[in-house]
Amino acid sequence: MLGTRRTAVFLISTLALAGVIALDRLEPDSYVGLRNLLRDTISRAGRTTAPNPQLVFLAIDSDSVGIEDGIDIENLYEVTDSASPEARALRLMSKHWPWPRDVYGMILDRLVQAGAKVVLFDLTFPTSTDGDEPFRLALEKYSNRVVIGSNFTSASAHAVSHTRPPDTLVPQTTPVDDRVAYTNFWPDDDDVVRRAQYRVTVEQANQTAPMADSERYLSLDARGLMKAGLGDRVPADLSAHVFRYTGPPRTGFPPHSIFEIFVPRFWKGNYHNGEFFRDKIVLVGAEGNWQHDEHSTPWGAMPGPELHLNAMNAAIQGEFIREVSHNVTALVALTAALLALGLSLWVRSPWVRVLCMIALDLADIWITLLAYNHFDVFIPCLPSLIPFNTIVLIGLISDFTFERVEKKRVRRALERYVSSNVVREMIDSPE
């Protein structure tokens, strides 16, 4: 019976190990979904990237676009000069969305004059409209301190190229205009953004030959970091990088309403006459709750501009997470299967094995969290949890099954023994 039990345990261990290795390589939806759930739990429970005060989110929010047309700007915001840039900007903002593009030139001028290191516009500017010329002049004037995300949008999860629109605010040039960048959100199969790409190769129509290095485009974040003198922090390869978030939405980079920079009392009180923006990277974009510019993340829905800020902060601080290869995952699964095998063969008490299983499960999660926090490595829990728990639990079931079989065998032997004794006593007893 003991030999049968050992054979069963070895067979279960082999099947469990082979099954989890196959799941990791084939990646069926159910397995990937559970793996992502555990990974996101680890990312929320683990260490986050520290907020960076040099990164500022200047938000076009629902209040910014809710100024009523025809409102008395001067009296409402205490603007003393109706011909001042502040009054002109607020009047433009009082128009229905989208605003005339003059206002973006005024925003850029105000921020650069205040000492902002770089200004990034997470806004698309396709086709020409009224008010383009003042904005173009501002882009020319501050070309070394501005980046607009006008030419490219996010790729799908597995796309390797982006299609450029035929017409944009900034004409397409060769080499690429360094004021122009693309969006670098990189959603996984479940549409959750866990990674960012900082460089991309863009395919031209009907082009089959490899593109030159000059035609590899930088993302909005990479352009901004390079113009801020932080180009050495931008990853050199074209792969998508898993990064640490700063935490829940609107906590690491709280949004500042954009219309406030033109309201005298806010400019003076909240921004110290612009000193707040000195030597900072300022990102201008929609907050998301009114424009539906939000994306799923491990922390919940997050505005697109805040995703850019998270990706920039991760690059600045080097907070990228490496994912182990399939071979390492197989080694982890093998180690877990061997531990479970030893536990099933050499620990006789089933309840002690249950306690050991719980303790080792907790240790597995703790090791994963430790590797995530201190070594920037994500070691998937499933390849170790699945074979370990499967082997131990099925071992428990088989133990109870063998125990019941053994009890039945002993009971039958006793019954035969008792029956034979009764018959013998009847034969030997006198009539």
N, C-alpha and C positions, 0 to 999 in steps of 0.2 A: 504493500500500500504506500509506503514511504517513497519507493522508487517511482510509482505512478504519479504521486504528488509533485515530485521534483521535475519529472518530464513535463507535466502540465504547466508548471511555473516557467520553465525554460521556453516552452512553446508560446505562452502568453507574452513573455518578455520580448521574444523575437518579433511576434506579430505587432505588438504595440510600438516597438522601435521602428520597424519598417513602415508602419502606418503614418507615424508622425513625420518621418523623413519625406515620405511621398506627399503628404499634405503641404509641407513647407516648400517643396519644389513645384508642385502643381498649383498651389494657392487657389483653392476653390473659394467662392464668395463667402461662405459661412465661416471658413477658417480665417480669411483675411479680415472679415468684420470683427471677429472676436479678438484677433491679434491687435487690430487698431484700437479697439475699446480698451484693452489692457495698456497699450502704449500711451494712449491719451490720459489714462488714469495716472500712470507713472509721471507723465509730464506735468500734470496738475499738482501731484503730490511732491514732486521733486524740486530741485533748485531752478529758479528762473533767472533770466538776465536782469541785472540791476538797471533801473530806469536811468536814462541819459539826459541830464538837464540841457545838453547842447543840441538836442533835437526837439523842435517845437512844431506842434500841430495847430495850424491856423485854419479853422473849420468854416466852410460855407454851410451853415446849419439852417434849420427851419426858421429861426428868428432872423437870420441874415436875409433870407429871401421873402420874409413876410412883411416888409415895410410897405405900407399902403401907398399906392400911386397918388400923388398930389398932396402928400402930407407936408406940413410946415417943418421942414428940416431944421431951419435955423433955430426956431423956438424949442423944438423937441430936444435937440442935442446941444443947445447952447452954442451954436456956431455963430461967431460974431461977424464974420466976413462972408457974405453970400458968394463972393467970387473966389474964395479960398479953395485949395485942392480938397480940403475935407468936405466942404459943402458940395463941390462938383461930384466927388466920389459917392457921397451919400445919395445924391439925386439920381445917379446912375443905378445905384443899388435899389432905389425905390421903384424901378421899372420891373416889369414882369420877367421872370426867369425864362430863358437864359439872359444874363445881363449883356449889354453892349461890351465889346472887348476892350474899349477904352479903359475900363475900370481895372483890368488886370495889369495894364501898363502903370497905372497909378499905384496899385498895390506893390508892384515890383519896385518902383521908384521910392516909395515910402520905406520899404524894408531895407533896401540896399543903403539908402541914405542914413538909416538908423544903425548901420554897421553889420547887417546880416552877412554871414560868410557866403552862404549859397541859398538861393530860393528855388524850390522845386514846385512845379505846378502839376499835380496829379489830376489833370483835366485833359479832355480830348478837344482838339481844335480842328475838326475836319471842315473842308470847304471854306471859302472866303465869305465874310459877312461885314456889315457896317462896323466901323470902329477898329478894323484890323490894323490900319496904318499906325496909329499911336502906340499900339501894343508892339508892332514890329520894330518901331523906333526904339522902344524901351529894351527889347530883346537885343538889338544891335548895340545899344549903349552899354548894357550890362552883360554882354555875351559871356564873359568869363565867370559870372556869378549866378547864372540862371540855367535851369533845365526844364523843358516842357515834355510831357509824355504824350505827344500828339500823334505820333506816326504808327504806333503799334499797340495792340491789345493782348490780353492774356491768351496763351495757347491752351488747347485742351490738355488733358492729363498726359497724353503720350505723344503729342505733336512735336515734331523736331524743327518746324519752321513757322514763320509768321508771314502773313500776307500784308503788304503795305497798301493802304488806300491810295487811290490815284491822285488825290488832291488834299493838301494840308496847309495850315497856316505858314509853316516853314517849308519852302520848296526842297525837294529831294536833291541832294548834291553828292558828288564823289570827290574827295572822301566824305564820309558821313559828317553832317553838321553835329558838332559836339554839344549843341544845345538841345538836341532831340534824343529821346530815349524811349524804351518800350516798357510795358508793365511786366513785372516778374512774378506774379502769383503762380503757384504751381500746385493745383489741387490733385489729390490722389483719386483713386477710382471711386471713392465714396464722396467726392466733391469737398473734402475737408483739406484746408491748406495747412500743410505741415512743413513745407519746404519752399525755397525761393531759388530762382535762377538769376545769375548776375550778367551772363553773357549768352548770346544766341547767334546762330548762323541763319541768316535770312536768305531764302531762295528767291531768285528772280524768275520771272516767267520763262519757260522753255529753256532753262539753264540746267545743264547736266554736269558741267565741270565744277570741281571744288572751288569754293569762294576764297578769295584772298583774306589775309588777316584784317585788312582795312574794312572788309565787309562783314565782319563779325560785330554785332551791335551790343552795346552796353545797356543795361537796364536803367530805369530812372534812379534807382538806389546807387548803382555803380557810378553813374555819371555824377551824381551829387557828391559822393565820397571822393571821387577823383578831383573834382573842382575844389573840394574843401582841403585838399592836400593829404587825403587818406587813401590814395590809390593802392598802397601796399596792403591794405586790408581787404581788397576786393579779390575773391577767389579767381584764380587764373584759368580754371577749366570751365567747360560748358555744362557740367552736370548740375542737377538741382540739389541743393544742400538743405538738409533738415536743420532747422535752427531752433534755439530756445526763444520762447516768448517772454515778454516782461511780466505777464500775468493777465488777469481778466481785462476785457475791453474798457477803455477810457480810464484806466488807472495808471499805467506806466506813462502814457502820453495824453494827459487830459486836453480836450479840445478848447481852443480859445476862439471865440466868435470873431469872424473876420471884420465885421462892420465896426467893431470896437476900436480898431486902429485908426479910424477916421473921426471918432467921437472925442472931442478935446479932453473931457474929464476922464475918460477911460485911458486915453493915450498918456495923459499926465499921471494919473493915479495908478493904473494897473501895469503900465508898461514903462513908467519913469521916462517919459518923453522919448521912447524908443530904445533906451539903454538895455531894456530886457532882451532885445534881439541881437545885441552886439556879439559877433563871433559865433553865431549859432546857425545851424542848418534849419531852415524854415520850410515846412511842407504845406502847401495850400491845396485843399481838396474838400470834397463833400463829406459831411459827417456820416451820412449813410442812412439815418433813421427817416429822412424825408425823401432821399434820392434813390433809396433801395440799393445803394452802393455798399453792400455788406457781403461778407463771405464767411462760410463756416470754418471754424478753427477748433482745436482741442478745448478752447476756453469759451466756445459759443460764437455767436455772430459778431463779427468785428468789421468796422469800416475799412474800406480799401486803403485810405491814406494811413491809417494806423498799422495796417499790415506792412506798408512800406517802411514806416518808422521802426517796427519790430525787426524787419529784415536788415535795415541799415545798422541798427544797434547791435544785432547779432554779428554782423561783419566787423564793426568797430571793435567789439570785445572778443571776437573769435569764438563765439558761442555756437559752434556747429556740432551736431550729434552724428557720430558715425554709426552705421548699421552693420552688424556682422554679416559675413557671407553665409551661403548655404552650408558650406563645409564646417564652419564653426558651429552653426546651428545643429548640424548632425552630431558633432562631437559633444555638445551640451546634452542632446537627447540621449546619446549613448551613456554618458556619465549618469544621468538620471535613471536610465534603465538598469544599469549595473547596481546602483544603490538600492533600487526597489527589489531587484533580484536577491541581493544579499539579505535585505530585510525580511523577505518572504521565506528564505531558506533557513536562516539562522536565529531568527527571533520567533520562538514558539507561541508565545501568548498573542492572540489576535488583537487584544485591546492595547497591548504595548505597541504593536505595529501601527495601530490607528493613531496613537499619540505621537509616535515617531513621524508618521506621515504628515500630520498637522504641523509639527515643529519644522520639518524640512521644507514644507510648502511656504511657511512664513520666512524661512531662511532664504529660499529661492527669490521671493519677492524683495527681500531686504538686499540681497546681492545685486539684483537688477537695479534697484533704486540707488545703491552705492555706486555702481558703474555709471549710471546716468548722471549722478551729481558730481562725481569727482574724476571720472575718466572720459567723460563725453562720449560714452558708448551705450547704445541701446541693445541689450541682450534680451531677445524675446522670451517671455515666461512660458508660453504655450509648449514649445518643444521639450521643455523639462517637466512641466506640470502634467501634460497629457500622459506620457508613458509611465511616469512615476506613480501617479494616482491610479491609472488603469491597472497596472501590475499589482499594486498593493490591494486595491479593492477587489479585483477578481480573485486574488490570492485568498482574501478573507472569505469570499463566497465559496471558493473551492474547499477551504478548510472546513467550513460549516457543512458543506455537502459531504466531504469525506468523513467528517465526524458522525453525521447522521447515518451514512452507509455502514460505518464501523459499529455503531450502536445497534443497528438492525442485525448485523452479522453476529454480534455477541448475544443479542437477545434470542436469535434463532438457535444458536449453539446451546444456550442455557435451556431453552425449551426442549431441545432434543435430549439434552442430558437429563433433565427432570423426567421427561417421558420415559426414557430408557430405565431410569432408576425405579419409577413406579411399576413398570412392567416386571422388572427383575424382582421387586419386593412381592408382587402378586404371585410370581412363580415359586419363589422360595418360601412363602408363608404357608403354614399347614392349613388344610381344609377345615 
